[in-house]
């Protein structure tokens, strides 16, 4: 990708009170920006999963699967949330990593839609 614009804006409220806010913006030569080590180290597929409820026990359960990840996966928990960030060399690896994480969250099989 030579030129583009990607904007992702999250706002999560609990009881009307803002508890999480994030803005992500990539524009211009997105491919060049994703190639930077501090951004995506050449990864072209990125994703985020905000998991509620989430705690340190969940984070540890997910980290037990880290050897199976095909891309980079980072996860942390705070204030009753867990957030997983994904970066992979292609969409198939990203999807596989997300399936692994989401499967560990519920402990149950993922919906059929994810398995096709």
Biopython code that builds the backbone (N, CA, C, O; Angstrom):
import numpy as np
from Bio.PDB.StructureBuilder import StructureBuilder

atoms = [
    (1, "UNK", "N", (0.854, -1.165, 0.000)),
    (1, "UNK", "CA", (0.000, 0.000, 0.000)),
    (1, "UNK", "C", (0.903, 1.233, 0.000)),
    (1, "UNK", "O", (1.833, 1.340, 0.800)),
    (2, "UNK", "N", (0.618, 2.133, -0.888)),
    (2, "UNK", "CA", (1.421, 3.353, -0.998)),
    (2, "UNK", "C", (0.782, 4.526, -0.279)),
    (2, "UNK", "O", (1.472, 5.267, 0.421)),
    (3, "UNK", "N", (-0.503, 4.707, -0.435)),
    (3, "UNK", "CA", (-1.204, 5.823, 0.189)),
    (3, "UNK", "C", (-2.526, 5.334, 0.758)),
    (3, "UNK", "O", (-3.192, 4.483, 0.166)),
    (4, "UNK", "N", (-2.894, 5.866, 1.886)),
    (4, "UNK", "CA", (-4.179, 5.508, 2.466)),
    (4, "UNK", "C", (-4.393, 6.223, 3.776)),
    (4, "UNK", "O", (-3.574, 7.025, 4.224)),
    (5, "UNK", "N", (-5.524, 5.904, 4.373)),
    (5, "UNK", "CA", (-5.846, 6.465, 5.675)),
    (5, "UNK", "C", (-6.646, 5.431, 6.452)),
    (5, "UNK", "O", (-7.649, 4.907, 5.968)),
    (6, "UNK", "N", (-6.188, 5.151, 7.657)),
    (6, "UNK", "CA", (-6.874, 4.224, 8.562)),
    (6, "UNK", "C", (-7.073, 4.961, 9.877)),
    (6, "UNK", "O", (-6.117, 5.452, 10.478)),
    (7, "UNK", "N", (-8.321, 5.034, 10.317)),
    (7, "UNK", "CA", (-8.634, 5.681, 11.592)),
    (7, "UNK", "C", (-9.500, 4.729, 12.395)),
    (7, "UNK", "O", (-10.509, 4.226, 11.902)),
    (8, "UNK", "N", (-9.103, 4.487, 13.628)),
    (8, "UNK", "CA", (-9.857, 3.609, 14.527)),
    (8, "UNK", "C", (-10.026, 4.365, 15.846)),
    (8, "UNK", "O", (-9.040, 4.769, 16.462)),
    (9, "UNK", "N", (-11.259, 4.552, 16.272)),
    (9, "UNK", "CA", (-11.539, 5.328, 17.484)),
    (9, "UNK", "C", (-12.432, 4.500, 18.403)),
    (9, "UNK", "O", (-13.532, 4.100, 18.019)),
    (10, "UNK", "N", (-11.954, 4.249, 19.607)),
    (10, "UNK", "CA", (-12.707, 3.475, 20.597)),
    (10, "UNK", "C", (-13.095, 4.380, 21.759)),
    (10, "UNK", "O", (-12.302, 5.197, 22.227)),
    (11, "UNK", "N", (-14.321, 4.215, 22.207)),
    (11, "UNK", "CA", (-14.796, 4.839, 23.440)),
    (11, "UNK", "C", (-15.655, 3.796, 24.155)),
    (11, "UNK", "O", (-16.642, 3.316, 23.598)),
    (12, "UNK", "N", (-15.284, 3.450, 25.378)),
    (12, "UNK", "CA", (-16.049, 2.479, 26.163)),
    (12, "UNK", "C", (-16.511, 3.183, 27.430)),
    (12, "UNK", "O", (-15.731, 3.827, 28.131)),
    (13, "UNK", "N", (-17.776, 3.042, 27.694)),
    (13, "UNK", "CA", (-18.359, 3.662, 28.881)),
    (13, "UNK", "C", (-18.986, 2.590, 29.764)),
    (13, "UNK", "O", (-19.547, 1.607, 29.278)),
    (14, "UNK", "N", (-18.878, 2.800, 31.048)),
    (14, "UNK", "CA", (-19.542, 1.958, 32.059)),
    (14, "UNK", "C", (-20.397, 2.876, 32.893)),
    (14, "UNK", "O", (-19.897, 3.819, 33.507)),
    (15, "UNK", "N", (-21.699, 2.600, 32.918)),
    (15, "UNK", "CA", (-22.591, 3.454, 33.688)),
    (15, "UNK", "C", (-22.526, 4.908, 33.251)),
    (15, "UNK", "O", (-22.670, 5.809, 34.077)),
    (16, "UNK", "N", (-22.308, 5.147, 31.958)),
    (16, "UNK", "CA", (-22.224, 6.489, 31.432)),
    (16, "UNK", "C", (-20.870, 7.159, 31.609)),
    (16, "UNK", "O", (-20.657, 8.261, 31.104)),
    (17, "UNK", "N", (-19.968, 6.521, 32.307)),
    (17, "UNK", "CA", (-18.640, 7.099, 32.589)),
    (17, "UNK", "C", (-17.605, 6.517, 31.636)),
    (17, "UNK", "O", (-17.529, 5.299, 31.470)),
    (18, "UNK", "N", (-16.816, 7.368, 31.016)),
    (18, "UNK", "CA", (-15.771, 6.929, 30.106)),
    (18, "UNK", "C", (-14.703, 6.161, 30.887)),
    (18, "UNK", "O", (-14.114, 6.693, 31.828)),
    (19, "UNK", "N", (-14.457, 4.904, 30.490)),
    (19, "UNK", "CA", (-13.458, 4.085, 31.181)),
    (19, "UNK", "C", (-12.315, 3.677, 30.263)),
    (19, "UNK", "O", (-11.290, 3.180, 30.730)),
    (20, "UNK", "N", (-12.482, 3.884, 28.963)),
    (20, "UNK", "CA", (-11.413, 3.557, 28.021)),
    (20, "UNK", "C", (-11.585, 4.411, 26.776)),
    (20, "UNK", "O", (-12.693, 4.557, 26.260)),
    (21, "UNK", "N", (-10.479, 4.974, 26.297)),
    (21, "UNK", "CA", (-10.500, 5.760, 25.063)),
    (21, "UNK", "C", (-9.187, 5.538, 24.323)),
    (21, "UNK", "O", (-8.115, 5.478, 24.924)),
    (22, "UNK", "N", (-9.300, 5.418, 23.009)),
    (22, "UNK", "CA", (-8.100, 5.214, 22.195)),
    (22, "UNK", "C", (-8.363, 5.710, 20.785)),
    (22, "UNK", "O", (-9.453, 5.525, 20.244)),
    (23, "UNK", "N", (-7.370, 6.333, 20.201)),
    (23, "UNK", "CA", (-7.395, 6.732, 18.803)),
    (23, "UNK", "C", (-6.166, 6.157, 18.121)),
    (23, "UNK", "O", (-5.057, 6.252, 18.646)),
    (24, "UNK", "N", (-6.363, 5.559, 16.949)),
    (24, "UNK", "CA", (-5.262, 5.081, 16.120)),
    (24, "UNK", "C", (-5.446, 5.704, 14.754)),
    (24, "UNK", "O", (-6.544, 5.701, 14.197)),
    (25, "UNK", "N", (-4.365, 6.237, 14.221)),
    (25, "UNK", "CA", (-4.443, 6.825, 12.889)),
    (25, "UNK", "C", (-3.174, 6.498, 12.122)),
    (25, "UNK", "O", (-2.066, 6.773, 12.581)),
    (26, "UNK", "N", (-3.350, 5.915, 10.962)),
    (26, "UNK", "CA", (-2.261, 5.683, 10.016)),
    (26, "UNK", "C", (-2.665, 6.355, 8.718)),
    (26, "UNK", "O", (-3.748, 6.094, 8.194)),
    (27, "UNK", "N", (-1.806, 7.217, 8.194)),
    (27, "UNK", "CA", (-2.126, 7.833, 6.909)),
    (27, "UNK", "C", (-0.846, 8.034, 6.114)),
    (27, "UNK", "O", (0.258, 7.861, 6.629)),
    (28, "UNK", "N", (-1.014, 8.398, 4.864)),
    (28, "UNK", "CA", (0.134, 8.558, 3.986)),
    (28, "UNK", "C", (0.593, 7.208, 3.472)),
    (28, "UNK", "O", (-0.227, 6.376, 3.085)),
    (29, "UNK", "N", (1.903, 6.985, 3.465)),
    (29, "UNK", "CA", (2.474, 5.721, 3.000)),
    (29, "UNK", "C", (2.385, 4.699, 4.139)),
    (29, "UNK", "O", (3.341, 4.508, 4.891)),
    (30, "UNK", "N", (1.238, 4.053, 4.251)),
    (30, "UNK", "CA", (0.970, 3.131, 5.361)),
    (30, "UNK", "C", (1.938, 1.955, 5.342)),
    (30, "UNK", "O", (2.405, 1.530, 6.398)),
    (31, "UNK", "N", (2.246, 1.425, 4.177)),
    (31, "UNK", "CA", (3.188, 0.311, 4.077)),
    (31, "UNK", "C", (4.544, 0.652, 4.663)),
    (31, "UNK", "O", (5.145, -0.166, 5.360)),
    (32, "UNK", "N", (5.032, 1.853, 4.388)),
    (32, "UNK", "CA", (6.321, 2.280, 4.935)),
    (32, "UNK", "C", (6.242, 2.405, 6.454)),
    (32, "UNK", "O", (7.168, 2.012, 7.162)),
    (33, "UNK", "N", (5.145, 2.947, 6.945)),
    (33, "UNK", "CA", (4.986, 3.098, 8.389)),
    (33, "UNK", "C", (4.914, 1.737, 9.080)),
    (33, "UNK", "O", (5.509, 1.551, 10.142)),
    (34, "UNK", "N", (4.190, 0.783, 8.484)),
    (34, "UNK", "CA", (4.094, -0.552, 9.084)),
    (34, "UNK", "C", (5.428, -1.291, 9.043)),
    (34, "UNK", "O", (5.646, -2.208, 9.835)),
    (35, "UNK", "N", (6.309, -0.913, 8.150)),
    (35, "UNK", "CA", (7.617, -1.578, 8.082)),
    (35, "UNK", "C", (8.549, -1.156, 9.220)),
    (35, "UNK", "O", (9.539, -1.836, 9.491)),
    (36, "UNK", "N", (8.247, -0.054, 9.880)),
    (36, "UNK", "CA", (9.103, 0.428, 10.971)),
    (36, "UNK", "C", (9.054, -0.529, 12.162)),
    (36, "UNK", "O", (7.979, -1.000, 12.532)),
    (37, "UNK", "N", (10.214, -0.821, 12.767)),
    (37, "UNK", "CA", (10.254, -1.751, 13.902)),
    (37, "UNK", "C", (9.335, -1.353, 15.057)),
    (37, "UNK", "O", (8.722, -2.224, 15.674)),
    (38, "UNK", "N", (9.227, -0.081, 15.357)),
    (38, "UNK", "CA", (8.418, 0.356, 16.495)),
    (38, "UNK", "C", (6.923, 0.387, 16.184)),
    (38, "UNK", "O", (6.108, 0.549, 17.092)),
    (39, "UNK", "N", (6.557, 0.235, 14.918)),
    (39, "UNK", "CA", (5.142, 0.267, 14.542)),
    (39, "UNK", "C", (4.626, -1.150, 14.353)),
    (39, "UNK", "O", (3.791, -1.608, 15.134)),
    (40, "UNK", "N", (5.109, -1.858, 13.326)),
    (40, "UNK", "CA", (4.617, -3.224, 13.073)),
    (40, "UNK", "C", (5.709, -4.164, 12.584)),
    (40, "UNK", "O", (5.433, -5.328, 12.293)),
    (41, "UNK", "N", (6.934, -3.685, 12.491)),
    (41, "UNK", "CA", (8.082, -4.508, 12.091)),
    (41, "UNK", "C", (7.789, -5.300, 10.814)),
    (41, "UNK", "O", (8.174, -6.464, 10.695)),
    (42, "UNK", "N", (7.106, -4.659, 9.865)),
    (42, "UNK", "CA", (6.815, -5.306, 8.590)),
    (42, "UNK", "C", (5.510, -6.061, 8.554)),
    (42, "UNK", "O", (5.114, -6.550, 7.496)),
    (43, "UNK", "N", (4.830, -6.172, 9.677)),
    (43, "UNK", "CA", (3.529, -6.838, 9.678)),
    (43, "UNK", "C", (2.521, -6.036, 8.875)),
    (43, "UNK", "O", (2.572, -4.806, 8.863)),
    (44, "UNK", "N", (1.614, -6.716, 8.211)),
    (44, "UNK", "CA", (0.615, -6.013, 7.403)),
    (44, "UNK", "C", (-0.804, -6.247, 7.909)),
    (44, "UNK", "O", (-1.752, -5.644, 7.405)),
    (45, "UNK", "N", (-0.948, -7.105, 8.885)),
    (45, "UNK", "CA", (-2.275, -7.388, 9.465)),
    (45, "UNK", "C", (-2.219, -7.043, 10.949)),
    (45, "UNK", "O", (-1.405, -7.591, 11.692)),
    (46, "UNK", "N", (-3.091, -6.131, 11.372)),
    (46, "UNK", "CA", (-3.119, -5.720, 12.764)),
    (46, "UNK", "C", (-4.541, -5.813, 13.291)),
    (46, "UNK", "O", (-5.502, -5.661, 12.537)),
    (47, "UNK", "N", (-4.669, -6.061, 14.574)),
    (47, "UNK", "CA", (-5.989, -6.159, 15.178)),
    (47, "UNK", "C", (-5.929, -5.938, 16.672)),
    (47, "UNK", "O", (-4.864, -6.002, 17.286)),
    (48, "UNK", "N", (-7.084, -5.679, 17.245)),
    (48, "UNK", "CA", (-7.221, -5.449, 18.675)),
    (48, "UNK", "C", (-8.473, -6.152, 19.166)),
    (48, "UNK", "O", (-9.507, -6.132, 18.499)),
    (49, "UNK", "N", (-8.378, -6.774, 20.332)),
    (49, "UNK", "CA", (-9.556, -7.348, 20.990)),
    (49, "UNK", "C", (-9.620, -6.787, 22.404)),
    (49, "UNK", "O", (-8.688, -6.950, 23.191)),
    (50, "UNK", "N", (-10.716, -6.133, 22.714)),
    (50, "UNK", "CA", (-10.968, -5.642, 24.068)),
    (50, "UNK", "C", (-11.887, -6.652, 24.735)),
    (50, "UNK", "O", (-12.990, -6.906, 24.251)),
    (51, "UNK", "N", (-11.440, -7.225, 25.838)),
    (51, "UNK", "CA", (-12.140, -8.336, 26.480)),
    (51, "UNK", "C", (-12.650, -7.876, 27.838)),
    (51, "UNK", "O", (-11.882, -7.409, 28.679)),
    (52, "UNK", "N", (-13.956, -8.014, 28.039)),
    (52, "UNK", "CA", (-14.560, -7.642, 29.322)),
    (52, "UNK", "C", (-15.519, -8.747, 29.741)),
    (52, "UNK", "O", (-16.380, -9.135, 28.952)),
    (53, "UNK", "N", (-15.397, -9.256, 30.937)),
    (53, "UNK", "CA", (-14.389, -8.891, 31.926)),
    (53, "UNK", "C", (-13.042, -9.518, 31.587)),
    (53, "UNK", "O", (-12.963, -10.517, 30.873)),
    (54, "UNK", "N", (-12.002, -8.913, 32.110)),
    (54, "UNK", "CA", (-10.658, -9.424, 31.914)),
    (54, "UNK", "C", (-9.814, -9.104, 33.127)),
    (54, "UNK", "O", (-9.954, -8.039, 33.729)),
    (55, "UNK", "N", (-8.934, -10.030, 33.489)),
    (55, "UNK", "CA", (-8.079, -9.834, 34.657)),
    (55, "UNK", "C", (-6.736, -10.520, 34.428)),
    (55, "UNK", "O", (-6.508, -11.110, 33.372)),
    (56, "UNK", "N", (-5.863, -10.443, 35.403)),
    (56, "UNK", "CA", (-4.527, -11.031, 35.278)),
    (56, "UNK", "C", (-4.575, -12.548, 35.100)),
    (56, "UNK", "O", (-3.723, -13.112, 34.413)),
    (57, "UNK", "N", (-5.549, -13.210, 35.702)),
    (57, "UNK", "CA", (-5.669, -14.663, 35.525)),
    (57, "UNK", "C", (-5.940, -14.989, 34.057)),
    (57, "UNK", "O", (-5.373, -15.940, 33.519)),
    (58, "UNK", "N", (-6.791, -14.214, 33.415)),
    (58, "UNK", "CA", (-7.066, -14.410, 31.995)),
    (58, "UNK", "C", (-5.814, -14.148, 31.171)),
    (58, "UNK", "O", (-5.506, -14.904, 30.249)),
    (59, "UNK", "N", (-5.095, -13.089, 31.496)),
    (59, "UNK", "CA", (-3.861, -12.768, 30.782)),
    (59, "UNK", "C", (-2.889, -13.940, 30.874)),
    (59, "UNK", "O", (-2.297, -14.328, 29.866)),
    (60, "UNK", "N", (-2.719, -14.497, 32.043)),
    (60, "UNK", "CA", (-1.814, -15.635, 32.212)),
    (60, "UNK", "C", (-2.283, -16.856, 31.419)),
    (60, "UNK", "O", (-1.462, -17.561, 30.833)),
    (61, "UNK", "N", (-3.589, -17.113, 31.394)),
    (61, "UNK", "CA", (-4.141, -18.236, 30.634)),
    (61, "UNK", "C", (-3.842, -18.066, 29.140)),
    (61, "UNK", "O", (-3.516, -19.034, 28.452)),
    (62, "UNK", "N", (-3.953, -16.851, 28.657)),
    (62, "UNK", "CA", (-3.659, -16.583, 27.244)),
    (62, "UNK", "C", (-2.162, -16.701, 26.978)),
    (62, "UNK", "O", (-1.756, -17.252, 25.955)),
    (63, "UNK", "N", (-1.353, -16.197, 27.876)),
    (63, "UNK", "CA", (0.105, -16.264, 27.686)),
    (63, "UNK", "C", (0.615, -17.696, 27.648)),
    (63, "UNK", "O", (1.675, -17.959, 27.079)),
    (64, "UNK", "N", (-0.119, -18.621, 28.243)),
    (64, "UNK", "CA", (0.267, -20.036, 28.180)),
    (64, "UNK", "C", (0.263, -20.553, 26.746)),
    (64, "UNK", "O", (0.909, -21.558, 26.451)),
    (65, "UNK", "N", (-0.454, -19.882, 25.859)),
    (65, "UNK", "CA", (-0.540, -20.281, 24.454)),
    (65, "UNK", "C", (0.472, -19.570, 23.573)),
    (65, "UNK", "O", (0.466, -19.763, 22.357)),
    (66, "UNK", "N", (1.329, -18.765, 24.146)),
    (66, "UNK", "CA", (2.193, -17.890, 23.355)),
    (66, "UNK", "C", (3.098, -18.630, 22.367)),
    (66, "UNK", "O", (3.455, -18.073, 21.329)),
    (67, "UNK", "N", (3.466, -19.850, 22.666)),
    (67, "UNK", "CA", (4.337, -20.603, 21.752)),
    (67, "UNK", "C", (3.645, -20.913, 20.433)),
    (67, "UNK", "O", (4.312, -21.159, 19.427)),
    (68, "UNK", "N", (2.314, -20.905, 20.425)),
    (68, "UNK", "CA", (1.580, -21.243, 19.203)),
    (68, "UNK", "C", (1.291, -20.028, 18.321)),
    (68, "UNK", "O", (0.782, -20.187, 17.211)),
    (69, "UNK", "N", (1.601, -18.834, 18.784)),
    (69, "UNK", "CA", (1.288, -17.640, 17.995)),
    (69, "UNK", "C", (2.180, -17.546, 16.763)),
    (69, "UNK", "O", (3.390, -17.757, 16.842)),
    (70, "UNK", "N", (1.570, -17.228, 15.628)),
    (70, "UNK", "CA", (2.316, -17.058, 14.387)),
    (70, "UNK", "C", (2.794, -15.642, 14.176)),
    (70, "UNK", "O", (3.668, -15.394, 13.345)),
    (71, "UNK", "N", (2.225, -14.704, 14.925)),
    (71, "UNK", "CA", (2.619, -13.300, 14.838)),
    (71, "UNK", "C", (2.945, -12.785, 16.225)),
    (71, "UNK", "O", (3.219, -13.557, 17.144)),
    (72, "UNK", "N", (2.913, -11.483, 16.363)),
    (72, "UNK", "CA", (3.144, -10.851, 17.659)),
    (72, "UNK", "C", (1.807, -10.652, 18.359)),
    (72, "UNK", "O", (0.854, -10.156, 17.759)),
    (73, "UNK", "N", (1.740, -11.039, 19.621)),
    (73, "UNK", "CA", (0.527, -10.844, 20.415)),
    (73, "UNK", "C", (0.941, -10.278, 21.762)),
    (73, "UNK", "O", (1.790, -10.842, 22.452)),
    (74, "UNK", "N", (0.338, -9.168, 22.123)),
    (74, "UNK", "CA", (0.572, -8.569, 23.434)),
    (74, "UNK", "C", (-0.748, -8.482, 24.162)),
    (74, "UNK", "O", (-1.770, -8.158, 23.557)),
    (75, "UNK", "N", (-0.743, -8.766, 25.453)),
    (75, "UNK", "CA", (-1.991, -8.711, 26.218)),
    (75, "UNK", "C", (-1.715, -8.159, 27.603)),
    (75, "UNK", "O", (-0.691, -8.458, 28.218)),
    (76, "UNK", "N", (-2.643, -7.354, 28.080)),
    (76, "UNK", "CA", (-2.547, -6.817, 29.432)),
    (76, "UNK", "C", (-3.956, -6.629, 29.980)),
    (76, "UNK", "O", (-4.939, -6.676, 29.240)),
    (77, "UNK", "N", (-4.036, -6.417, 31.285)),
    (77, "UNK", "CA", (-5.331, -6.237, 31.942)),
    (77, "UNK", "C", (-5.252, -5.072, 32.913)),
    (77, "UNK", "O", (-4.210, -4.816, 33.515)),
    (78, "UNK", "N", (-6.365, -4.376, 33.054)),
    (78, "UNK", "CA", (-6.498, -3.279, 34.010)),
    (78, "UNK", "C", (-7.978, -2.953, 34.163)),
    (78, "UNK", "O", (-8.750, -3.115, 33.219)),
    (79, "UNK", "N", (-8.369, -2.505, 35.320)),
    (79, "UNK", "CA", (-9.741, -2.039, 35.593)),
    (79, "UNK", "C", (-10.845, -2.968, 35.087)),
    (79, "UNK", "O", (-11.892, -2.497, 34.644)),
    (80, "UNK", "N", (-10.621, -4.269, 35.147)),
    (80, "UNK", "CA", (-11.659, -5.203, 34.731)),
    (80, "UNK", "C", (-11.693, -5.506, 33.249)),
    (80, "UNK", "O", (-12.576, -6.233, 32.792)),
    (81, "UNK", "N", (-10.742, -4.961, 32.475)),
    (81, "UNK", "CA", (-10.628, -5.229, 31.045)),
    (81, "UNK", "C", (-9.340, -5.982, 30.770)),
    (81, "UNK", "O", (-8.390, -5.924, 31.551)),
    (82, "UNK", "N", (-9.320, -6.683, 29.659)),
    (82, "UNK", "CA", (-8.073, -7.187, 29.091)),
    (82, "UNK", "C", (-8.055, -6.720, 27.639)),
    (82, "UNK", "O", (-9.096, -6.654, 26.985)),
    (83, "UNK", "N", (-6.887, -6.405, 27.152)),
    (83, "UNK", "CA", (-6.758, -6.004, 25.758)),
    (83, "UNK", "C", (-5.647, -6.809, 25.124)),
    (83, "UNK", "O", (-4.540, -6.902, 25.655)),
    (84, "UNK", "N", (-5.962, -7.391, 23.973)),
    (84, "UNK", "CA", (-4.971, -8.123, 23.191)),
    (84, "UNK", "C", (-4.720, -7.349, 21.903)),
    (84, "UNK", "O", (-5.657, -6.921, 21.228)),
    (85, "UNK", "N", (-3.468, -7.181, 21.578)),
    (85, "UNK", "CA", (-3.064, -6.526, 20.326)),
    (85, "UNK", "C", (-2.357, -7.557, 19.462)),
    (85, "UNK", "O", (-1.547, -8.348, 19.945)),
    (86, "UNK", "N", (-2.676, -7.532, 18.183)),
    (86, "UNK", "CA", (-2.164, -8.525, 17.248)),
    (86, "UNK", "C", (-1.465, -7.843, 16.084)),
    (86, "UNK", "O", (-1.912, -6.800, 15.607)),
    (87, "UNK", "N", (-0.368, -8.434, 15.631)),
    (87, "UNK", "CA", (0.327, -7.978, 14.441)),
    (87, "UNK", "C", (0.926, -9.216, 13.776)),
    (87, "UNK", "O", (1.632, -9.995, 14.418)),
    (88, "UNK", "N", (0.641, -9.391, 12.493)),
    (88, "UNK", "CA", (1.125, -10.582, 11.793)),
    (88, "UNK", "C", (1.530, -10.237, 10.371)),
    (88, "UNK", "O", (1.200, -9.171, 9.852)),
    (89, "UNK", "N", (2.243, -11.150, 9.759)),
    (89, "UNK", "CA", (2.707, -10.963, 8.389)),
    (89, "UNK", "C", (1.595, -11.121, 7.358)),
    (89, "UNK", "O", (1.737, -10.682, 6.217)),
    (90, "UNK", "N", (0.493, -11.743, 7.755)),
    (90, "UNK", "CA", (-0.643, -11.883, 6.840)),
    (90, "UNK", "C", (-1.919, -12.117, 7.643)),
    (90, "UNK", "O", (-1.878, -12.400, 8.841)),
    (91, "UNK", "N", (-3.050, -11.991, 6.955)),
    (91, "UNK", "CA", (-4.350, -12.091, 7.616)),
    (91, "UNK", "C", (-4.621, -13.482, 8.174)),
    (91, "UNK", "O", (-5.295, -13.609, 9.197)),
    (92, "UNK", "N", (-4.115, -14.524, 7.531)),
    (92, "UNK", "CA", (-4.350, -15.885, 8.020)),
    (92, "UNK", "C", (-3.690, -16.097, 9.386)),
    (92, "UNK", "O", (-4.289, -16.692, 10.281)),
    (93, "UNK", "N", (-2.464, -15.613, 9.541)),
    (93, "UNK", "CA", (-1.785, -15.737, 10.846)),
    (93, "UNK", "C", (-2.484, -14.906, 11.911)),
    (93, "UNK", "O", (-2.632, -15.343, 13.052)),
    (94, "UNK", "N", (-2.913, -13.707, 11.535)),
    (94, "UNK", "CA", (-3.632, -12.854, 12.483)),
    (94, "UNK", "C", (-4.908, -13.552, 12.948)),
    (94, "UNK", "O", (-5.200, -13.586, 14.144)),
    (95, "UNK", "N", (-5.659, -14.103, 12.012)),
    (95, "UNK", "CA", (-6.908, -14.794, 12.341)),
    (95, "UNK", "C", (-6.652, -15.988, 13.263)),
    (95, "UNK", "O", (-7.383, -16.196, 14.231)),
    (96, "UNK", "N", (-5.619, -16.764, 12.963)),
    (96, "UNK", "CA", (-5.293, -17.928, 13.801)),
    (96, "UNK", "C", (-4.938, -17.487, 15.221)),
    (96, "UNK", "O", (-5.365, -18.114, 16.191)),
    (97, "UNK", "N", (-4.159, -16.414, 15.345)),
    (97, "UNK", "CA", (-3.800, -15.923, 16.673)),
    (97, "UNK", "C", (-5.030, -15.415, 17.420)),
    (97, "UNK", "O", (-5.190, -15.672, 18.613)),
    (98, "UNK", "N", (-5.900, -14.693, 16.711)),
    (98, "UNK", "CA", (-7.122, -14.204, 17.358)),
    (98, "UNK", "C", (-8.000, -15.368, 17.801)),
    (98, "UNK", "O", (-8.592, -15.320, 18.879)),
    (99, "UNK", "N", (-8.091, -16.412, 16.982)),
    (99, "UNK", "CA", (-8.888, -17.585, 17.359)),
    (99, "UNK", "C", (-8.324, -18.245, 18.614)),
    (99, "UNK", "O", (-9.078, -18.668, 19.490)),
    (100, "UNK", "N", (-6.998, -18.331, 18.697)),
    (100, "UNK", "CA", (-6.373, -18.926, 19.875)),
    (100, "UNK", "C", (-6.704, -18.110, 21.124)),
    (100, "UNK", "O", (-7.105, -18.665, 22.146)),
    (101, "UNK", "N", (-6.533, -16.797, 21.035)),
    (101, "UNK", "CA", (-6.803, -15.933, 22.188)),
    (101, "UNK", "C", (-8.270, -16.002, 22.577)),
    (101, "UNK", "O", (-8.586, -16.210, 23.749)),
    (102, "UNK", "N", (-9.166, -15.832, 21.625)),
    (102, "UNK", "CA", (-10.599, -15.829, 21.947)),
    (102, "UNK", "C", (-11.065, -17.189, 22.459)),
    (102, "UNK", "O", (-11.965, -17.258, 23.296)),
    (103, "UNK", "N", (-10.470, -18.257, 21.970)),
    (103, "UNK", "CA", (-10.790, -19.587, 22.490)),
    (103, "UNK", "C", (-10.372, -19.751, 23.940)),
    (103, "UNK", "O", (-11.062, -20.411, 24.717)),
    (104, "UNK", "N", (-9.236, -19.149, 24.311)),
    (104, "UNK", "CA", (-8.775, -19.214, 25.709)),
    (104, "UNK", "C", (-9.637, -18.352, 26.617)),
    (104, "UNK", "O", (-9.764, -18.635, 27.808)),
    (105, "UNK", "N", (-10.233, -17.294, 26.059)),
    (105, "UNK", "CA", (-11.073, -16.407, 26.866)),
    (105, "UNK", "C", (-12.292, -17.150, 27.369)),
    (105, "UNK", "O", (-12.590, -17.121, 28.563)),
    (106, "UNK", "N", (-12.997, -17.814, 26.471)),
    (106, "UNK", "CA", (-14.263, -18.446, 26.851)),
    (106, "UNK", "C", (-14.087, -19.878, 27.330)),
    (106, "UNK", "O", (-14.887, -20.369, 28.127)),
    (107, "UNK", "N", (-13.050, -20.551, 26.852)),
    (107, "UNK", "CA", (-12.891, -21.957, 27.199)),
    (107, "UNK", "C", (-13.847, -22.852, 26.418)),
    (107, "UNK", "O", (-13.876, -24.064, 26.630)),
    (108, "UNK", "N", (-14.617, -22.271, 25.530)),
    (108, "UNK", "CA", (-15.572, -23.025, 24.704)),
    (108, "UNK", "C", (-15.183, -22.895, 23.241)),
    (108, "UNK", "O", (-14.338, -22.076, 22.880)),
    (109, "UNK", "N", (-15.805, -23.708, 22.411)),
    (109, "UNK", "CA", (-15.561, -23.622, 20.975)),
    (109, "UNK", "C", (-16.044, -22.271, 20.451)),
    (109, "UNK", "O", (-17.048, -21.728, 20.911)),
    (110, "UNK", "N", (-15.312, -21.752, 19.492)),
    (110, "UNK", "CA", (-15.713, -20.491, 18.868)),
    (110, "UNK", "C", (-16.932, -20.729, 17.969)),
    (110, "UNK", "O", (-17.182, -21.857, 17.545)),
    (111, "UNK", "N", (-17.679, -19.678, 17.685)),
    (111, "UNK", "CA", (-18.820, -19.826, 16.771)),
    (111, "UNK", "C", (-18.379, -20.361, 15.420)),
    (111, "UNK", "O", (-17.247, -20.127, 14.995)),
    (112, "UNK", "N", (-19.256, -21.070, 14.750)),
    (112, "UNK", "CA", (-18.938, -21.677, 13.452)),
    (112, "UNK", "C", (-18.396, -20.672, 12.449)),
    (112, "UNK", "O", (-17.541, -21.005, 11.628)),
    (113, "UNK", "N", (-18.890, -19.450, 12.515)),
    (113, "UNK", "CA", (-18.435, -18.414, 11.606)),
    (113, "UNK", "C", (-16.917, -18.272, 11.640)),
    (113, "UNK", "O", (-16.299, -18.061, 10.596)),
    (114, "UNK", "N", (-16.305, -18.383, 12.813)),
    (114, "UNK", "CA", (-14.861, -18.264, 12.951)),
    (114, "UNK", "C", (-14.121, -19.496, 12.455)),
    (114, "UNK", "O", (-12.929, -19.422, 12.159)),
    (115, "UNK", "N", (-14.803, -20.612, 12.361)),
    (115, "UNK", "CA", (-14.153, -21.867, 12.033)),
    (115, "UNK", "C", (-14.143, -22.160, 10.543)),
    (115, "UNK", "O", (-13.477, -23.102, 10.115)),
    (116, "UNK", "N", (-14.849, -21.396, 9.753)),
    (116, "UNK", "CA", (-14.904, -21.625, 8.292)),
    (116, "UNK", "C", (-13.737, -20.986, 7.596)),
    (116, "UNK", "O", (-13.622, -21.076, 6.374)),
]
sb = StructureBuilder()
sb.init_structure("model")
sb.init_model(0)
sb.init_chain("A")
sb.init_seg("    ")
for serial, (resi, resn, name, xyz) in enumerate(atoms, 1):
    if name == "N":
        sb.init_residue(resn, " ", resi, " ")
    sb.init_atom(name, np.array(xyz, "f"), 0.0, 1.0, " ", f" {name:<3s}", serial, name[0])
structure = sb.get_structure()
